[in-house]
Amino acid sequence: MDFSQNILSILIWLPIAGGLLLLAIGDDNDVQSSRSMTMRIVALGMSALTFIVSIALYKWFDNGTSAMQFVERVSWIPALDVYYYLGIDGISAPLILLTTFITPLVVIAGWDSIKVRPAQYFAAFLILEGLMIGVFAALDGLLFYVFWEAMLVPMFLIIGVWGGARRIYATLKFFLYTFLGSVLMLVAFIYLYGLTGSFDLFEFMNVPLGMTAQRLIFIAFLLAFAVKVPMWPVHTWLPDAHVEAPTGGSVILAAIMLKMGGYGFVRLSLPIVPDGSAYFAGLIIALSLIAIVYIGFVALMQKDMKKLIAYSSIAHMGFVTLGFFLLWSISSGTGAGLGATGGMVQMVSHGLISGAMFLCVGVLYDRMHSRQIADYGGVANTMPKFAAFMVLFSMANAGLPGTSGFVGEFMVIIASFKANFWYAFLAATTLVLGAAYTLWMVKRVIYGEVANDKVADLEDLNQREFFVLAVLAFAVLLIGLWPAPLVDMMNVTIEHLMQQIGQSKL
């Protein structure tokens, strides 16, 4: 077997096999027992090995072509002409690398904080990792849909079993919102299959479609992807899911699962129904700007740290959809490509920053068992190392130059300015609102007056927590100071996408 030709299958099935192995090893709630330690080592080893394989993927990836790379195509359901068809380009590769980078950190973060059914907890994350990579690599519509729906099950269990007091409500809301939207995507796939006789995404991209068909298909895709992003007004499941999810669940949800909505728009909606996308572009821009401005004000009102970060995620993901749909408002091609590139960079950056922010809240919650901002104050006095990381990630969340949070937002704002001054003006309010709600939280939690005697007894980061936050801090600063490797990876693919979208399918 040629390793490079099967690297995507390895990335998908290695963590899933690791998850099944953990289930076979079984549970032991005693953290110090040999079985418990073996289980944790296997979980870390499998996630780390998957990350190492993805580094090989990055090394072998050719930035100079927009063609699909590492393609695998095997007949899966011959009667329906369905294939196990995998491949990646400059849009999917960075998201796969983000997935393999975040998952080992989630395993380390939950190393000894998960006391109940730890083997099943880590197994759920490994299986979820494989399924998420499958979504980013699938080039067959039915295979894409199977991975897309299957990944709901591990996250359903993660929130439902290890979540907070209202976890059942949050889990059902999460599942119903995301599942019902996705069913319409399947209907669109079946319609396109009727026209092409295949579920091949490239066949979908090449088939001529009338304007009515394009509008209806776009709406079907929109309902699936808008819920996942999530866009206003279908965002209400996210704060509930985040608040009730365990720390690792919040990290994966914010860092990777939300990105699948943005990925769906750029992989399916734009190239399959370009005229329908153009027709609804104004609507998407309006919804994106509402998310950026209105949800920013909603974040200002939050008293729970997790809810504040969850609402800030909705506002920041508004930049992603704004960047992707600006191109029909821009006369020159440069600005259009800049908006799409900015949206992609924002997805990767937000994955790192939001994951780090939720991990910081998790560190405090493990010690105080409270997420209420009012219960803290003066944390910098007792946890100076933690305070330094929390302030760094908060500044990145507010879009401080030199951090990854600035790069994508700046690109989208520049593209917005080329499209319409008021788009840029409204988008730029996030720099003010983001600073307002983030600095308000930092002031109250890190530097404010001590509101609780327990704060004086807090212990600073242990080695495991320090390592996880330090790795994320390095990544946030690296992309902020040197975004070229990330941008170079996606440039040619986005240029090709702009050419695809520019050709009418009517």
QUIFEN-V107101 format. One record per residue. RES is the residue in one small letter. SS is DSSP state (H for helix, E for strand, - for the rest). D_CENTER is the distance of its C-alpha to the mean C-alpha in Angstrom with 2 decimals. Layout:
res:RES ss:SS d_center:D_CENTER
res:RES ss:SS d_center:D_CENTER
//
This chain:
res:m ss:- d_center:31.86
res:d ss:- d_center:30.46
res:f ss:H d_center:27.49
res:s ss:H d_center:25.92
res:q ss:H d_center:26.38
res:n ss:H d_center:24.68
res:i ss:H d_center:21.91
res:l ss:H d_center:19.12
res:s ss:H d_center:20.95
res:i ss:H d_center:21.33
res:l ss:H d_center:17.63
res:i ss:H d_center:17.06
res:w ss:H d_center:20.20
res:l ss:H d_center:20.77
res:p ss:H d_center:18.25
res:i ss:H d_center:19.35
res:a ss:H d_center:22.91
res:g ss:H d_center:22.19
res:g ss:H d_center:21.01
res:l ss:H d_center:24.20
res:l ss:H d_center:26.25
res:l ss:H d_center:25.11
res:l ss:H d_center:26.19
res:a ss:H d_center:29.48
res:i ss:H d_center:30.04
res:g ss:- d_center:29.70
res:d ss:- d_center:29.38
res:d ss:- d_center:31.36
res:n ss:- d_center:30.70
res:d ss:- d_center:32.81
res:v ss:- d_center:30.46
res:q ss:- d_center:33.41
res:s ss:- d_center:34.60
res:s ss:H d_center:34.59
res:r ss:H d_center:32.66
res:s ss:H d_center:29.91
res:m ss:H d_center:29.76
res:t ss:H d_center:29.80
res:m ss:H d_center:26.91
res:r ss:H d_center:24.77
res:i ss:H d_center:25.87
res:v ss:H d_center:25.00
res:a ss:H d_center:21.45
res:l ss:H d_center:20.99
res:g ss:H d_center:22.96
res:m ss:H d_center:21.02
res:s ss:H d_center:17.58
res:a ss:H d_center:19.29
res:l ss:H d_center:21.08
res:t ss:H d_center:17.99
res:f ss:H d_center:16.71
res:i ss:H d_center:20.26
res:v ss:H d_center:20.31
res:s ss:H d_center:17.19
res:i ss:H d_center:19.16
res:a ss:H d_center:21.92
res:l ss:H d_center:19.65
res:y ss:H d_center:18.92
res:k ss:H d_center:22.66
res:w ss:H d_center:23.83
res:f ss:- d_center:21.49
res:d ss:- d_center:23.74
res:n ss:- d_center:22.49
res:g ss:- d_center:25.60
res:t ss:- d_center:24.96
res:s ss:- d_center:22.79
res:a ss:- d_center:23.91
res:m ss:- d_center:21.81
res:q ss:E d_center:22.23
res:f ss:E d_center:22.73
res:v ss:E d_center:23.61
res:e ss:E d_center:24.72
res:r ss:E d_center:26.54
res:v ss:E d_center:28.53
res:s ss:E d_center:30.10
res:w ss:E d_center:28.49
res:i ss:E d_center:30.28
res:p ss:H d_center:33.24
res:a ss:H d_center:34.69
res:l ss:H d_center:31.72
res:d ss:- d_center:31.09
res:v ss:E d_center:27.63
res:y ss:E d_center:26.37
res:y ss:E d_center:24.09
res:y ss:E d_center:22.82
res:l ss:E d_center:20.17
res:g ss:E d_center:19.53
res:i ss:E d_center:17.13
res:d ss:- d_center:17.53
res:g ss:- d_center:16.26
res:i ss:- d_center:13.27
res:s ss:H d_center:12.01
res:a ss:H d_center:13.36
res:p ss:H d_center:11.20
res:l ss:H d_center:7.96
res:i ss:H d_center:10.34
res:l ss:H d_center:11.59
res:l ss:H d_center:8.45
res:t ss:H d_center:8.28
res:t ss:H d_center:12.02
res:f ss:H d_center:12.13
res:i ss:H d_center:10.22
res:t ss:H d_center:11.99
res:p ss:H d_center:15.51
res:l ss:H d_center:14.90
res:v ss:H d_center:13.98
res:v ss:H d_center:17.18
res:i ss:H d_center:19.20
res:a ss:H d_center:18.14
res:g ss:- d_center:19.37
res:w ss:- d_center:22.38
res:d ss:- d_center:25.13
res:s ss:- d_center:23.61
res:i ss:- d_center:23.18
res:k ss:- d_center:26.77
res:v ss:- d_center:26.59
res:r ss:- d_center:25.94
res:p ss:H d_center:24.06
res:a ss:H d_center:24.36
res:q ss:H d_center:22.71
res:y ss:H d_center:19.89
res:f ss:H d_center:19.12
res:a ss:H d_center:19.83
res:a ss:H d_center:17.24
res:f ss:H d_center:14.47
res:l ss:H d_center:16.04
res:i ss:H d_center:16.46
res:l ss:H d_center:12.89
res:e ss:H d_center:11.90
res:g ss:H d_center:14.48
res:l ss:H d_center:13.54
res:m ss:H d_center:9.90
res:i ss:H d_center:11.64
res:g ss:H d_center:14.16
res:v ss:H d_center:12.08
res:f ss:H d_center:11.29
res:a ss:H d_center:14.98
res:a ss:E d_center:16.90
res:l ss:- d_center:19.44
res:d ss:E d_center:21.43
res:g ss:H d_center:20.59
res:l ss:H d_center:21.74
res:l ss:H d_center:19.98
res:f ss:H d_center:16.66
res:y ss:H d_center:17.52
res:v ss:H d_center:18.58
res:f ss:H d_center:15.40
res:w ss:H d_center:13.38
res:e ss:H d_center:15.80
res:a ss:H d_center:16.49
res:m ss:H d_center:13.11
res:l ss:H d_center:13.92
res:v ss:H d_center:16.93
res:p ss:H d_center:15.73
res:m ss:H d_center:13.39
res:f ss:H d_center:16.47
res:l ss:H d_center:18.62
res:i ss:H d_center:16.59
res:i ss:H d_center:16.79
res:g ss:H d_center:20.22
res:v ss:H d_center:21.95
res:w ss:H d_center:20.71
res:g ss:- d_center:19.74
res:g ss:- d_center:22.00
res:a ss:- d_center:25.11
res:r ss:- d_center:23.64
res:r ss:H d_center:21.19
res:i ss:H d_center:22.92
res:y ss:H d_center:22.63
res:a ss:H d_center:18.92
res:t ss:H d_center:18.31
res:l ss:H d_center:20.49
res:k ss:H d_center:19.02
res:f ss:H d_center:15.43
res:f ss:H d_center:16.95
res:l ss:H d_center:19.34
res:y ss:H d_center:17.08
res:t ss:H d_center:14.55
res:f ss:H d_center:17.48
res:l ss:H d_center:19.90
res:g ss:H d_center:17.72
res:s ss:H d_center:17.08
res:v ss:H d_center:20.85
res:l ss:H d_center:21.62
res:m ss:H d_center:19.42
res:l ss:H d_center:21.69
res:v ss:H d_center:24.71
res:a ss:H d_center:23.78
res:f ss:H d_center:23.45
res:i ss:H d_center:26.83
res:y ss:H d_center:28.43
res:l ss:H d_center:27.35
res:y ss:H d_center:28.61
res:g ss:H d_center:31.89
res:l ss:H d_center:32.24
res:t ss:H d_center:31.33
res:g ss:- d_center:32.25
res:s ss:- d_center:29.08
res:f ss:- d_center:25.37
res:d ss:E d_center:24.76
res:l ss:H d_center:22.06
res:f ss:H d_center:24.39
res:e ss:H d_center:27.21
res:f ss:H d_center:25.19
res:m ss:H d_center:24.64
res:n ss:H d_center:28.38
res:v ss:- d_center:30.04
res:p ss:- d_center:31.80
res:l ss:- d_center:30.87
res:g ss:- d_center:32.79
res:m ss:H d_center:31.40
res:t ss:H d_center:31.52
res:a ss:H d_center:29.64
res:q ss:H d_center:26.94
res:r ss:H d_center:26.58
res:l ss:H d_center:26.38
res:i ss:H d_center:23.86
res:f ss:H d_center:21.67
res:i ss:H d_center:21.98
res:a ss:H d_center:21.09
res:f ss:H d_center:17.88
res:l ss:H d_center:17.21
res:l ss:H d_center:17.60
res:a ss:H d_center:15.16
res:f ss:H d_center:12.33
res:a ss:H d_center:13.30
res:v ss:H d_center:13.00
res:k ss:H d_center:9.44
res:v ss:H d_center:8.37
res:p ss:- d_center:10.67
res:m ss:- d_center:13.61
res:w ss:- d_center:16.90
res:p ss:- d_center:18.91
res:v ss:- d_center:16.85
res:h ss:- d_center:14.67
res:t ss:H d_center:17.12
res:w ss:H d_center:15.59
res:l ss:H d_center:12.65
res:p ss:H d_center:15.04
res:d ss:H d_center:17.12
res:a ss:H d_center:14.51
res:h ss:H d_center:13.34
res:v ss:H d_center:17.03
res:e ss:H d_center:18.20
res:a ss:- d_center:15.60
res:p ss:- d_center:16.68
res:t ss:H d_center:15.09
res:g ss:H d_center:13.31
res:g ss:H d_center:11.98
res:s ss:H d_center:10.69
res:v ss:H d_center:9.03
res:i ss:H d_center:7.23
res:l ss:H d_center:6.61
res:a ss:H d_center:5.36
res:a ss:H d_center:3.88
res:i ss:H d_center:2.52
res:m ss:H d_center:4.40
res:l ss:- d_center:4.13
res:k ss:H d_center:3.43
res:m ss:H d_center:6.33
res:g ss:H d_center:8.43
res:g ss:H d_center:8.61
res:y ss:H d_center:9.22
res:g ss:H d_center:11.76
res:f ss:H d_center:13.53
res:v ss:H d_center:14.09
res:r ss:H d_center:14.92
res:l ss:H d_center:17.02
res:s ss:H d_center:18.05
res:l ss:H d_center:19.19
res:p ss:H d_center:21.16
res:i ss:H d_center:22.49
res:v ss:- d_center:23.71
res:p ss:H d_center:24.13
res:d ss:H d_center:27.03
res:g ss:H d_center:25.35
res:s ss:H d_center:22.32
res:a ss:H d_center:24.95
res:y ss:H d_center:26.72
res:f ss:H d_center:23.79
res:a ss:H d_center:22.36
res:g ss:H d_center:24.26
res:l ss:H d_center:22.86
res:i ss:H d_center:19.18
res:i ss:H d_center:20.14
res:a ss:H d_center:21.95
res:l ss:H d_center:19.19
res:s ss:H d_center:16.78
res:l ss:H d_center:19.60
res:i ss:H d_center:20.29
res:a ss:H d_center:16.78
res:i ss:H d_center:17.21
res:v ss:H d_center:20.77
res:y ss:H d_center:21.38
res:i ss:H d_center:18.30
res:g ss:H d_center:19.09
res:f ss:H d_center:22.51
res:v ss:H d_center:21.27
res:a ss:H d_center:19.35
res:l ss:H d_center:22.76
res:m ss:- d_center:24.39
res:q ss:- d_center:22.37
res:k ss:- d_center:24.29
res:d ss:E d_center:21.65
res:m ss:H d_center:19.37
res:k ss:H d_center:16.41
res:k ss:H d_center:17.03
res:l ss:H d_center:17.35
res:i ss:H d_center:13.99
res:a ss:H d_center:12.42
res:y ss:H d_center:14.43
res:s ss:H d_center:13.63
res:s ss:H d_center:9.87
res:i ss:H d_center:11.34
res:a ss:H d_center:13.67
res:h ss:H d_center:11.46
res:m ss:H d_center:9.31
res:g ss:H d_center:12.94
res:f ss:H d_center:13.42
res:v ss:H d_center:11.11
res:t ss:H d_center:13.21
res:l ss:H d_center:16.27
res:g ss:H d_center:16.08
res:f ss:H d_center:15.85
res:f ss:H d_center:18.78
res:l ss:- d_center:21.05
res:l ss:H d_center:22.79
res:w ss:H d_center:25.42
res:s ss:H d_center:26.52
res:i ss:- d_center:27.17
res:s ss:- d_center:30.40
res:s ss:- d_center:29.73
res:g ss:H d_center:27.24
res:t ss:H d_center:26.16
res:g ss:H d_center:24.49
res:a ss:H d_center:22.66
res:g ss:H d_center:21.19
res:l ss:H d_center:20.41
res:g ss:H d_center:18.39
res:a ss:H d_center:16.26
res:t ss:H d_center:15.94
res:g ss:H d_center:15.08
res:g ss:H d_center:12.26
res:m ss:H d_center:10.84
res:v ss:H d_center:11.67
res:q ss:H d_center:10.13
res:m ss:H d_center:6.59
res:v ss:H d_center:7.47
res:s ss:H d_center:9.51
res:h ss:H d_center:7.53
res:g ss:H d_center:5.33
res:l ss:H d_center:8.98
res:i ss:H d_center:10.71
res:s ss:H d_center:9.14
res:g ss:H d_center:9.18
res:a ss:H d_center:12.68
res:m ss:H d_center:13.76
res:f ss:H d_center:13.19
res:l ss:H d_center:15.01
res:c ss:H d_center:17.73
res:v ss:H d_center:18.24
res:g ss:H d_center:18.46
res:v ss:H d_center:21.14
res:l ss:H d_center:23.14
res:y ss:H d_center:22.81
res:d ss:H d_center:24.13
res:r ss:H d_center:27.15
res:m ss:H d_center:27.91
res:h ss:- d_center:26.28
res:s ss:- d_center:25.52
res:r ss:- d_center:22.59
res:q ss:E d_center:25.07
res:i ss:H d_center:25.36
res:a ss:H d_center:29.11
res:d ss:H d_center:29.59
res:y ss:- d_center:28.85
res:g ss:- d_center:30.44
res:g ss:- d_center:31.77
res:v ss:H d_center:29.22
res:a ss:H d_center:29.79
res:n ss:H d_center:33.36
res:t ss:H d_center:32.56
res:m ss:- d_center:29.15
res:p ss:H d_center:29.41
res:k ss:H d_center:26.97
res:f ss:H d_center:24.27
res:a ss:H d_center:25.18
res:a ss:H d_center:24.78
res:f ss:H d_center:21.17
res:m ss:H d_center:20.35
res:v ss:H d_center:22.06
res:l ss:H d_center:20.35
res:f ss:H d_center:16.79
res:s ss:H d_center:18.15
res:m ss:H d_center:19.70
res:a ss:H d_center:16.57
res:n ss:H d_center:14.87
res:a ss:- d_center:18.02
res:g ss:- d_center:17.78
res:l ss:- d_center:20.63
res:p ss:- d_center:21.91
res:g ss:- d_center:21.60
res:t ss:- d_center:18.05
res:s ss:H d_center:14.86
res:g ss:H d_center:14.27
res:f ss:H d_center:17.44
res:v ss:H d_center:16.99
res:g ss:H d_center:14.50
res:e ss:H d_center:16.01
res:f ss:H d_center:19.45
res:m ss:H d_center:19.05
res:v ss:H d_center:17.99
res:i ss:H d_center:20.86
res:i ss:H d_center:23.30
res:a ss:H d_center:22.44
res:s ss:H d_center:22.83
res:f ss:H d_center:26.17
res:k ss:H d_center:27.34
res:a ss:H d_center:26.62
res:n ss:- d_center:28.01
res:f ss:H d_center:28.97
res:w ss:H d_center:27.88
res:y ss:H d_center:24.34
res:a ss:H d_center:24.19
res:f ss:H d_center:26.03
res:l ss:H d_center:23.76
res:a ss:H d_center:20.55
res:a ss:H d_center:22.23
res:t ss:H d_center:22.92
res:t ss:H d_center:19.47
res:l ss:H d_center:21.05
res:v ss:H d_center:23.72
res:l ss:H d_center:21.90
res:g ss:H d_center:19.06
res:a ss:H d_center:21.89
res:a ss:H d_center:23.82
res:y ss:H d_center:21.57
res:t ss:H d_center:20.15
res:l ss:H d_center:23.69
res:w ss:H d_center:25.18
res:m ss:H d_center:23.13
res:v ss:H d_center:23.98
res:k ss:H d_center:27.59
res:r ss:H d_center:28.01
res:v ss:H d_center:26.28
res:i ss:H d_center:27.06
res:y ss:H d_center:30.23
res:g ss:- d_center:31.74
res:e ss:- d_center:34.83
res:v ss:- d_center:34.65
res:a ss:- d_center:34.28
res:n ss:- d_center:34.52
res:d ss:H d_center:36.91
res:k ss:H d_center:34.34
res:v ss:H d_center:32.46
res:a ss:H d_center:35.50
res:d ss:H d_center:35.09
res:l ss:- d_center:31.42
res:e ss:- d_center:30.96
res:d ss:- d_center:28.81
res:l ss:- d_center:26.02
res:n ss:- d_center:27.15
res:q ss:H d_center:26.63
res:r ss:H d_center:23.62
res:e ss:H d_center:21.76
res:f ss:H d_center:22.98
res:f ss:H d_center:21.76
res:v ss:H d_center:18.13
res:l ss:H d_center:18.04
res:a ss:H d_center:20.14
res:v ss:H d_center:17.91
res:l ss:H d_center:14.90
res:a ss:H d_center:17.52
res:f ss:H d_center:18.79
res:a ss:H d_center:15.53
res:v ss:H d_center:15.03
res:l ss:H d_center:18.71
res:l ss:H d_center:18.82
res:i ss:H d_center:16.40
res:g ss:H d_center:18.14
res:l ss:H d_center:21.56
res:w ss:- d_center:21.13
res:p ss:- d_center:18.38
res:a ss:H d_center:20.74
res:p ss:H d_center:19.51
res:l ss:H d_center:15.98
res:v ss:H d_center:17.63
res:d ss:H d_center:20.36
res:m ss:H d_center:18.13
res:m ss:H d_center:16.87
res:n ss:H d_center:20.04
res:v ss:H d_center:22.26
res:t ss:H d_center:19.78
res:i ss:H d_center:19.05
res:e ss:H d_center:22.85
res:h ss:H d_center:23.44
res:l ss:H d_center:21.02
res:m ss:H d_center:23.02
res:q ss:H d_center:26.19
res:q ss:H d_center:25.02
res:i ss:H d_center:24.18
res:g ss:- d_center:27.51
res:q ss:- d_center:29.51
res:s ss:- d_center:30.40
res:k ss:- d_center:30.42
res:l ss:- d_center:33.06
//
